[in-house]
Amino acid sequence: MTKYIFLLLIATSILFWGCSKNTESKEEEKEVIPTGIYFPEIGSTTWETITPEQLNWKKENLQDLYDYLETKNSKGFIVLKNGRIVIEKYFNGHSKNEEWNWYSAGKTLVSSTIGIAQEEGFLSINDTSSDYLGANWSSLTTAQQDLITVKNHLSMSTGLNDYVEQTLKWICTSPSCFDYEANAGTRWAYHQGAYTKLKDVVTNATGTDFNTYFYSKIRDKIGMTGSWNELTLLTLYASDTRSMARWGLLIENEGVWDSETIINKSYYDAMVNTSQNINKSYGYLWWLNGKESYMGTASQAVISGSLVPSAPKDMFAALGADDQKIYVIPSQDLVIVRCGDSAEEMQLGPSSFDNELWIKINAVIE
């Protein structure tokens, strides 16, 4: 009897050891999902990735998203989660290394450069524009012109007439093109010329060419490629799609790249929140979602409701003509980039494509 009990104890021990060993093996094989924010190295093409499956996203809906993007004339599309690439796709003959114009999405690069120049003591956004542009930069009277501050340029509230009699004055920057329409701060209008003068503000305040200043203070510090180039009367930024994603990542991390603060926190907070009381969905050249109303780029109408109803309420975006998009969603640690030709009739800022695209994105990430 003792012999049988002894054998039973040995068998039980072997069985327990085997089960324990098997459990340990399974635990060792369990995939480790990366956490914490990641920043790709400067000058490197290596970029950490994470899969939709690891995030429990609905992979079965990805192809529908890709098909939609391709049929809507997209070129590049990237989704970052905590800085890691989840999705990176190129369409319609585009590739990872090709550059594309950001159009007005590049305005956000300018607003941040202004903030850096202010932090370094070269300017104040509360100063009148004339302090940096001279006394005769517009055709306004001195009293009218002195109402306009640098902040008015950032918030599109200069009061200048944004489009006159089909003359393309909206992209003209000569003094004769800056006509009085209303007192600064009392009217919101998407004014390309008034925005463009911000580059002159930086150049004159710092004593350094705007492009050179931007390259050293932002582009080179976060490893972006690309450059400013002349197209029509506007200076536009062009880069590869990954550089757009790097920019979005800096902004998603509140202006800090890895451990280096690029954009001062107080300025950052002001930049991505409502900048005036007329267009609640506009910061300092950034478009804001989840507000009670918004205005478009070609009308004085104030429209009730959120800018992009299907997108997260805390989303804000760099938006450019031909549907260039850099979406930043802090609550979900997401940056989403789309570049390409226009998905529909040309729009300078938000369009119905934003809402349709977000319906497709939600089908994957929710």
C-alpha positions in Angstrom: 0.0 0.0 0.0 2.8 2.3 0.9 4.4 1.5 -2.4 1.3 2.6 -4.4 1.0 5.8 -2.4 4.7 6.6 -3.1 4.2 6.0 -6.9 1.0 8.1 -6.9 2.9 11.0 -5.2 5.6 10.8 -7.9 3.1 10.8 -10.7 1.3 13.8 -9.3 4.5 15.7 -8.9 5.5 15.0 -12.5 2.0 16.1 -13.7 2.1 19.3 -11.7 5.7 20.1 -12.8 4.7 19.5 -16.4 1.6 21.8 -16.2 3.6 24.4 -14.4 6.4 24.3 -17.0 3.8 24.5 -19.8 2.1 27.6 -18.2 5.5 29.3 -17.8 6.3 28.7 -21.4 3.0 30.2 -22.5 3.7 33.3 -20.3 7.1 33.6 -21.8 5.7 33.4 -25.3 3.0 36.1 -24.6 3.6 39.1 -26.8 4.8 42.3 -25.0 2.9 45.3 -26.3 5.1 48.5 -26.2 3.9 51.3 -24.0 4.9 54.9 -23.4 5.5 57.5 -26.1 8.1 56.8 -28.8 10.1 59.3 -30.8 11.9 58.2 -34.0 15.6 59.1 -34.0 16.8 62.2 -35.8 18.4 61.3 -39.2 17.2 57.7 -39.1 14.7 56.0 -41.3 13.9 53.5 -38.5 10.5 53.9 -36.9 9.0 51.6 -34.4 5.7 50.0 -35.3 2.7 48.4 -33.6 0.1 46.4 -35.4 -3.7 47.0 -35.4 -4.1 43.5 -33.9 -2.0 44.4 -30.9 -4.3 47.4 -30.4 -7.4 45.2 -30.8 -8.5 47.3 -33.8 -10.9 45.9 -36.3 -8.5 44.7 -39.0 -11.3 43.4 -41.1 -12.3 47.1 -41.8 -8.9 48.2 -42.9 -9.3 47.3 -46.6 -12.5 49.4 -46.8 -10.5 52.4 -45.4 -7.7 51.8 -47.9 -10.1 51.5 -50.8 -11.9 54.8 -49.7 -8.5 56.6 -49.5 -7.4 55.4 -52.9 -10.6 56.4 -54.6 -10.5 59.8 -53.0 -7.1 60.7 -54.6 -5.0 60.1 -51.5 -1.2 59.9 -51.8 0.0 59.1 -48.3 -1.7 58.0 -45.1 -0.1 57.4 -41.7 -1.6 56.6 -38.3 0.6 56.9 -35.1 -0.3 55.5 -31.7 1.9 56.9 -29.0 4.4 57.7 -31.7 4.6 54.2 -33.2 3.4 53.6 -36.8 0.2 51.5 -36.9 -0.7 52.2 -40.5 1.5 53.5 -43.3 0.1 53.3 -46.9 0.8 55.0 -50.2 -1.6 55.3 -53.1 -1.8 56.4 -56.7 1.9 56.2 -57.5 3.1 58.0 -54.4 6.0 56.6 -52.3 7.5 57.0 -48.8 10.3 59.3 -50.0 8.3 61.6 -52.2 7.4 65.1 -51.1 4.0 66.8 -51.2 2.8 70.3 -50.5 1.2 70.9 -47.2 -0.6 73.9 -48.5 -2.4 75.7 -45.5 -1.6 72.8 -43.2 1.8 74.5 -43.1 0.3 77.5 -41.4 0.7 75.6 -38.2 4.5 75.5 -38.7 4.4 79.3 -38.8 2.2 79.8 -35.7 4.6 77.6 -33.7 7.7 79.5 -35.0 6.0 82.7 -33.8 5.7 81.2 -30.4 9.4 80.2 -30.3 10.4 83.7 -31.3 8.3 85.1 -28.5 9.8 82.7 -26.0 13.2 83.8 -27.0 12.3 87.4 -26.4 12.3 88.6 -30.0 8.6 89.6 -30.1 5.3 89.7 -28.3 2.1 88.6 -30.1 0.3 91.4 -28.2 2.4 94.0 -30.0 1.0 95.8 -33.0 2.1 94.4 -36.3 3.6 97.7 -37.2 6.3 97.2 -34.6 7.7 94.5 -36.9 6.3 95.4 -40.3 6.9 99.1 -40.4 4.4 102.0 -40.5 3.3 101.5 -44.1 2.6 97.8 -44.5 -1.1 98.3 -45.2 -3.3 101.0 -46.8 -5.1 101.6 -43.5 -5.0 104.8 -41.5 -2.5 104.8 -38.7 -5.3 104.5 -36.2 -6.8 101.6 -38.0 -3.5 99.8 -38.5 -2.4 100.2 -34.9 -5.4 98.2 -33.8 -3.9 95.1 -35.5 -1.6 92.9 -33.4 0.5 89.9 -34.2 -2.2 87.8 -32.4 -4.8 89.1 -34.9 -2.8 87.7 -37.7 -2.5 84.4 -35.9 -6.2 84.2 -35.2 -7.4 85.5 -38.6 -9.1 88.5 -36.9 -7.2 91.5 -38.5 -10.3 93.1 -39.9 -8.7 93.4 -43.3 -10.8 92.8 -46.4 -10.0 89.2 -47.4 -11.2 89.2 -51.0 -12.1 92.2 -53.2 -13.9 92.1 -56.6 -12.3 88.9 -57.9 -8.8 90.4 -57.9 -6.8 87.8 -56.0 -6.1 90.3 -53.3 -6.5 87.5 -50.8 -3.0 86.3 -51.8 -1.5 89.7 -52.3 0.9 91.1 -49.7 1.6 94.6 -51.0 0.2 97.5 -48.9 -2.5 98.4 -51.5 -4.0 94.9 -51.0 -4.6 95.3 -47.3 -7.8 97.3 -47.1 -10.0 98.1 -44.1 -13.1 96.1 -43.6 -13.6 96.3 -39.8 -11.7 97.0 -36.6 -9.3 94.3 -35.7 -10.8 91.7 -33.4 -14.4 92.3 -34.6 -14.4 90.2 -37.7 -13.0 86.7 -38.5 -11.9 86.0 -42.1 -9.5 83.5 -43.6 -6.9 86.0 -44.9 -3.9 84.5 -46.8 -2.1 87.8 -47.2 -2.4 88.7 -43.5 -1.1 85.2 -42.6 1.8 85.5 -44.9 3.0 88.7 -43.2 3.8 86.6 -40.1 6.9 85.3 -41.8 8.1 88.9 -42.2 7.3 89.5 -38.5 9.7 86.6 -37.6 12.4 87.8 -40.1 12.3 91.4 -38.9 12.1 90.5 -35.2 14.9 88.0 -35.1 17.1 89.4 -37.8 17.2 86.0 -39.3 15.5 84.8 -42.5 12.2 83.1 -41.6 13.2 79.9 -43.4 16.5 79.6 -41.7 15.0 80.3 -38.3 12.3 77.7 -38.8 14.8 75.1 -40.0 17.0 75.5 -36.9 14.2 75.8 -34.3 11.8 73.2 -35.5 12.6 71.1 -38.6 16.1 70.0 -37.7 15.3 69.4 -34.1 12.6 66.8 -34.8 14.1 65.3 -37.8 11.7 66.6 -40.4 12.7 66.8 -44.1 11.4 69.3 -46.6 11.6 73.0 -47.3 9.6 76.2 -48.0 9.0 76.8 -51.7 7.4 79.4 -53.8 4.1 78.6 -55.5 1.9 81.4 -56.9 2.2 84.2 -54.3 2.3 82.0 -51.3 5.3 80.3 -49.7 4.4 76.7 -49.1 6.0 73.9 -47.2 6.6 70.5 -48.8 7.9 67.3 -47.3 7.4 63.5 -47.2 4.5 62.1 -45.3 6.6 60.9 -42.4 7.7 64.4 -41.8 4.1 65.4 -41.5 3.7 62.7 -38.9 6.8 63.9 -37.0 5.2 67.3 -36.8 1.9 65.8 -35.6 3.8 63.8 -32.9 5.5 66.9 -31.6 2.2 68.6 -31.2 0.5 65.5 -29.7 3.2 65.6 -27.1 2.5 69.3 -26.3 5.5 70.7 -28.0 8.1 68.5 -26.5 10.3 66.2 -28.6 11.6 63.4 -26.5 12.9 65.4 -23.5 13.4 68.8 -25.3 10.8 71.5 -25.1 10.4 73.0 -28.6 7.2 75.0 -28.0 6.6 76.8 -24.7 3.6 75.1 -22.8 1.6 78.3 -22.2 1.9 79.3 -25.8 1.1 75.8 -26.9 -2.1 75.8 -24.8 -3.2 79.1 -26.4 -2.3 77.9 -29.9 -4.6 74.9 -29.8 -7.6 76.5 -28.1 -10.2 79.1 -29.3 -8.3 82.3 -30.1 -11.2 84.7 -30.4 -15.0 84.8 -29.9 -16.1 84.8 -33.5 -14.9 81.5 -34.9 -14.9 79.2 -31.9 -13.2 76.4 -33.9 -10.0 78.3 -34.7 -6.8 78.7 -32.6 -3.6 80.2 -33.8 -3.8 78.8 -37.4 -5.1 75.4 -36.0 -8.6 74.1 -36.6 -10.4 72.9 -33.5 -13.1 70.2 -33.2 -15.8 69.8 -30.6 -16.8 73.5 -30.3 -20.3 74.9 -30.4 -19.9 76.5 -33.8 -17.5 77.1 -36.6 -16.8 79.2 -39.7 -15.5 78.2 -43.1 -12.8 79.8 -45.2 -15.1 81.5 -47.8 -18.1 82.8 -45.9 -19.0 85.0 -42.9 -21.7 82.5 -41.8 -21.4 81.0 -38.4 -22.5 77.4 -38.4 -23.8 75.7 -35.3 -22.2 72.4 -34.3 -18.8 70.7 -34.3 -16.3 71.1 -37.2 -16.1 67.3 -37.8 -19.0 65.6 -36.0 -17.7 62.0 -36.5 -14.2 62.9 -35.1 -13.3 62.9 -31.4 -14.3 66.1 -29.7 -10.7 66.9 -28.5 -9.3 66.6 -32.0 -7.5 69.6 -33.5 -6.0 69.7 -37.0 -3.7 71.3 -39.5 -5.8 71.5 -42.7 -4.7 72.5 -46.2 -6.1 72.8 -49.7 -6.6 69.6 -51.6 -7.4 67.9 -48.3 -4.0 67.8 -46.6 -4.7 66.7 -43.1 -2.8 66.3 -39.9 -5.2 65.2 -37.1 -4.1 65.3 -33.5 -6.2 63.4 -30.9 -4.7 63.8 -27.4 -7.2 61.6 -25.6 -6.4 58.6 -27.8 -2.6 59.4 -28.3 -3.2 59.4 -32.0 -1.8 61.3 -34.9 -3.3 60.8 -38.4 -1.9 62.2 -41.6 -3.5 62.2 -45.1 -1.9 64.0 -48.1 -2.8 63.9 -51.7 -5.0 65.5 -54.4 -8.4 66.9 -53.5 -10.9 64.3 -52.5 -13.7 66.5 -53.8 -14.3 70.1 -54.9 -11.3 72.1 -53.7 -11.6 73.5 -50.2 -9.0 75.6 -48.3 -9.8 74.3 -44.8 -12.3 71.8 -43.5 -14.5 69.8 -45.9 -17.1 67.1 -45.9 -14.3 64.7 -46.6 -13.1 65.1 -43.1 -16.3 63.7 -41.7 -16.5 60.9 -44.2 -12.9 59.9 -43.6 -13.4 59.8 -39.8 -16.4 57.4 -40.3 -14.0 55.1 -42.0 -11.3 55.6 -39.4 -13.7 54.9 -36.6 -14.8 51.6 -38.1 -11.2 50.5 -37.6 -10.1 52.0 -34.3 -13.3 51.8 -32.2 
